[in-house]
Amino acid sequence: MARYDVVFLLVPRFSMIALYGALEPLRVANRFAGEGTFAWRFVSADGQPVAASNGIPVSVSGGLSEIGKPDMAVISASYEPEKGITRPMLSAVKMLARKRVLLAAIDTGPFILARAGLLDDHRATCHWESLPGFRESYPRVQTEQALYVTDRDRMTSAGGAAAIDMMLDWIGRLLGRPLAVLVADQLVHYRSSEQARLPAAARYGTTDARLIRIITAMEEQGEDPLDAEALAAVAGISVRHMERLFAEKLRERPMGFYLKLRLEKAERLITYSTMSMREIALACGFSSLPLFSRSFRARYGRPPSALRA
């Protein structure tokens, strides 16, 4: 009989890499801790196979009524987490909480826990792309940008390979850090950074500290955009010098690049939040809804309302 029973609740279009990132550490741990230390099973809302975001269907052992009382329940979601926000799913996770089951969620799975009220006054994270919308939609959650967060009987992960880190932490707390390190070695999983998103230097292919400081300021100051003089001052250079840096390193104009970042943030808020278009426009530094709509259409070829629809 397994010492630890883990149930994965699969939401349509879940992330396959995040699911296997959470699953494989358990498999490898069994190799060293003894077969049967961990057992796992997959469950869906209706007991039918669930297709991942890559289109591959995954068989399940049953539906929500067959979850029982596992040691850990992991909500696995990705695109369209709202497909998992159903009355049966919310009732099921609330029941697990009453049974004091350790509740975990990966990628956008935290949206389901938050909608059920199970992350209120808890620290939590989710995929960086959906994080702004998550923060706006669930203000009672103490949202962090992190690989994973453990707070009492809740664990949340940014998804992808970060699911490995979350499960390694759980294995280490259950069975000791030496075993967790052994499992990490077998998975060839080593972290040189605790960031949930690649740093600007890696994302934009530059090591110029002045450029990185300016981009960081742009990313942090989306709601009340800085003007060109203020951005150049962040790096201690002139506006003309800043323009040359952007042209040389990124082949873009600084303010055009800044606008692109703000519109990308808007796209994420439209997709992953329930904020109104006016609220999104203000959160992304647009003084009016018509200006926001025109800018969005110019970049994406359709109005923001079409994306939400």
C-alpha positions in Angstrom: 0.0 0.0 0.0 1.3 3.4 -1.0 2.5 5.7 1.8 1.5 8.8 -0.1 -1.4 9.0 -2.5 -1.4 11.9 -5.0 -4.4 12.8 -7.2 -4.0 15.0 -10.3 -7.2 16.9 -11.3 -6.8 17.5 -15.0 -8.5 20.5 -16.5 -9.0 20.6 -20.3 -5.9 22.0 -22.2 -3.7 21.4 -19.2 0.1 21.8 -19.6 1.7 18.4 -20.4 5.2 19.5 -19.3 3.9 20.9 -16.0 2.0 17.7 -15.3 5.0 15.5 -16.0 7.2 17.9 -14.1 5.1 17.2 -11.1 4.8 13.5 -11.7 8.3 12.4 -12.6 9.9 13.3 -9.2 7.4 10.9 -7.6 8.4 8.1 -10.0 12.1 8.7 -9.4 11.6 9.0 -5.6 10.0 5.5 -5.6 13.2 4.1 -7.2 15.2 5.2 -4.1 12.7 5.3 -1.3 11.0 2.0 -2.3 8.3 1.2 -4.8 4.9 2.2 -3.5 6.2 5.2 -1.5 4.2 7.3 -3.9 1.2 6.4 -5.9 -0.7 8.7 -8.3 -3.8 8.7 -10.4 -5.5 11.1 -12.8 -9.1 12.4 -12.3 -11.3 14.5 -14.6 -14.5 16.4 -13.9 -16.6 13.8 -15.9 -14.4 10.7 -15.6 -13.5 11.0 -19.3 -10.0 11.3 -20.9 -8.7 14.9 -21.0 -6.7 16.5 -23.9 -3.6 18.5 -22.9 -2.8 21.8 -24.6 -0.7 19.8 -27.1 -3.8 17.7 -28.1 -2.6 14.5 -26.5 -5.4 12.8 -24.5 -4.7 11.4 -21.1 -6.8 8.6 -19.6 -8.1 9.0 -16.1 -9.2 6.6 -13.4 -12.4 8.3 -12.5 -14.3 11.5 -11.9 -14.5 14.0 -9.1 -16.7 11.7 -6.9 -13.8 9.2 -6.8 -11.1 11.4 -5.4 -11.4 10.1 -1.9 -8.9 11.5 0.6 -5.5 11.6 -0.9 -2.4 13.1 0.7 -2.1 15.6 -2.0 -4.4 16.9 -4.8 -2.8 18.8 -7.7 -4.9 20.9 -10.0 -3.3 20.9 -13.4 -4.4 23.6 -15.9 -2.9 25.9 -18.5 -4.9 27.6 -21.2 -8.5 28.5 -20.4 -8.4 27.7 -16.7 -12.1 28.9 -16.6 -13.0 25.5 -18.1 -12.2 24.1 -14.7 -14.1 26.7 -12.8 -17.4 24.7 -12.5 -19.7 24.2 -9.6 -18.7 20.4 -9.3 -15.0 21.3 -9.4 -15.3 24.1 -6.8 -17.3 21.8 -4.6 -14.7 19.0 -4.9 -11.8 21.2 -3.9 -13.7 22.7 -1.0 -14.4 19.2 0.2 -10.7 18.3 0.0 -9.9 21.4 2.0 -12.4 20.4 4.7 -10.6 17.0 4.8 -7.3 18.8 5.3 -5.8 17.5 2.1 -2.7 19.3 0.9 -3.9 21.3 -2.1 -1.5 22.1 -4.9 -2.0 23.8 -8.3 0.3 24.3 -11.2 0.4 26.8 -14.1 -3.0 28.4 -14.1 -4.5 25.9 -11.6 -4.3 28.5 -8.8 -7.2 30.3 -10.5 -9.5 27.4 -9.5 -8.3 27.4 -5.9 -8.7 31.2 -5.7 -12.2 31.1 -7.1 -13.1 28.6 -4.4 -11.8 31.0 -1.8 -9.1 28.6 -0.8 -6.2 31.0 -1.3 -7.6 33.9 0.6 -5.0 35.3 2.9 -2.4 32.8 1.5 0.8 33.4 -0.4 0.5 32.0 -3.9 1.9 32.2 -7.4 0.9 31.1 -10.9 2.3 31.3 -14.5 4.0 34.7 -15.0 1.9 35.5 -18.0 -1.4 35.2 -16.1 0.0 36.7 -12.9 -1.2 40.3 -13.5 -4.8 39.1 -14.2 -4.6 36.7 -11.2 -3.5 39.6 -8.9 -6.3 41.9 -10.1 -9.0 39.2 -10.0 -8.2 37.9 -6.5 -6.9 40.7 -4.3 -7.2 38.7 -1.1 -4.5 36.4 -2.4 -0.9 37.4 -1.4 0.4 37.0 -5.0 4.1 36.5 -5.6 6.1 36.1 -8.8 8.0 32.9 -7.9 8.8 29.4 -9.1 6.5 28.0 -6.5 5.1 29.0 -3.1 4.2 26.9 -0.1 1.9 28.4 2.5 0.6 26.0 5.1 -1.5 23.4 3.3 -1.4 25.1 -0.1 1.3 24.8 -2.8 1.2 26.7 -6.0 3.6 26.6 -8.9 4.4 28.8 -12.0 4.1 25.7 -14.2 6.6 24.2 -16.7 9.8 23.0 -15.1 8.8 24.9 -11.9 6.5 22.0 -11.1 9.6 19.9 -10.5 10.9 22.3 -7.9 7.6 22.3 -6.1 7.5 18.5 -5.9 11.1 18.2 -4.9 10.4 20.6 -2.0 7.5 18.4 -0.9 9.5 15.2 -1.2 12.3 16.8 0.8 10.0 17.8 3.6 8.4 14.3 3.7 11.5 12.1 3.3 14.5 14.4 3.8 16.6 16.7 1.6 19.2 14.1 0.6 16.5 12.1 -1.2 15.2 15.3 -2.9 18.7 16.1 -4.1 19.2 12.5 -5.4 15.9 12.8 -7.3 17.0 16.2 -8.8 20.3 14.6 -9.9 18.5 11.8 -11.7 16.2 14.4 -13.5 19.3 16.5 -14.3 17.4 19.4 -12.8 19.6 22.2 -11.4 18.5 25.7 -10.7 20.9 28.6 -11.1 18.1 31.1 -10.5 14.9 31.3 -8.4 13.2 33.6 -10.9 9.9 32.5 -12.4 10.6 34.2 -15.7 13.8 34.5 -17.7 15.6 37.8 -16.8 15.5 40.6 -19.3 19.1 39.9 -20.3 18.2 36.4 -21.5 14.8 37.4 -23.0 16.2 40.2 -25.1 19.7 38.9 -25.8 21.7 41.8 -24.2 24.1 42.2 -21.4 24.2 46.0 -21.5 23.4 47.0 -17.9 22.0 50.4 -19.0 19.5 48.8 -21.4 18.5 46.2 -18.9 17.8 48.9 -16.3 15.6 50.8 -18.7 13.6 47.7 -19.8 13.1 46.8 -16.1 11.8 50.3 -15.4 9.4 49.9 -18.4 8.1 46.6 -17.1 7.6 47.9 -13.6 6.1 51.2 -14.6 3.2 50.2 -17.0 0.3 51.9 -15.2 1.9 55.4 -15.1 4.4 55.3 -18.0 7.6 57.3 -17.7 8.6 59.7 -20.5 11.8 59.4 -22.5 13.8 61.7 -20.3 12.8 59.8 -17.1 13.7 56.5 -18.8 17.1 57.7 -19.9 17.8 59.0 -16.4 17.2 55.5 -15.0 20.4 54.5 -16.9 22.2 57.8 -16.4 22.4 58.5 -20.1 20.9 61.1 -22.5 17.7 60.4 -24.5 19.8 60.4 -27.7 22.1 57.8 -26.3 19.2 55.7 -25.2 17.7 55.8 -28.7 21.1 54.7 -30.1 21.2 51.8 -27.6 17.7 50.6 -28.6 18.4 50.9 -32.3 21.8 49.0 -32.0 20.8 46.3 -29.5 17.0 45.7 -30.2 16.4 47.5 -33.6 13.5 49.3 -32.0 12.7 52.8 -30.8 12.5 53.1 -27.0 8.9 54.5 -26.8 7.7 52.0 -29.4 9.2 49.2 -27.4 7.6 50.6 -24.2 4.2 50.7 -26.0 4.6 47.1 -27.1 5.3 46.0 -23.5 2.2 47.8 -22.2 0.0 46.2 -24.9 1.4 42.7 -24.1 0.4 43.3 -20.5 -3.0 44.4 -21.7 -3.4 41.2 -23.7 -2.6 39.1 -20.6 -5.1 41.0 -18.5 -7.8 40.5 -21.1 -7.1 36.8 -21.3 -6.6 36.1 -17.6 -8.7 38.6 -15.7 -12.2 39.8 -15.3 -11.3 43.4 -15.4 -13.3 45.7 -17.6 -11.7 47.1 -20.7 -11.6 50.6 -19.1 -9.8 49.2 -16.1 -7.3 47.4 -18.3 -6.7 50.5 -20.3 -5.9 52.5 -17.1 -3.8 49.6 -15.7 -1.6 49.7 -18.9 -1.1 53.4 -19.0 -3.7 54.5 -21.5 -5.6 57.8 -20.7 -8.7 56.8 -22.6 -10.5 53.7 -23.8 -10.5 54.8 -27.5 -6.8 55.4 -27.4 -6.3 51.9 -25.9 -8.5 50.3 -28.5 -6.8 52.0 -31.4 -3.3 51.1 -30.1 -4.4 47.5 -29.5 -6.0 47.1 -33.0 -2.9 48.6 -34.6 -0.7 45.9 -33.0 -2.9 42.8 -33.0 -5.2 43.5 -35.9 -8.4 43.4 -33.9 -10.0 45.3 -31.0 -9.5 44.2 -27.5 -13.2 43.2 -27.2 -12.7 40.6 -30.0 -9.9 38.9 -28.0 -12.0 38.6 -24.9 -14.9 37.3 -27.0 
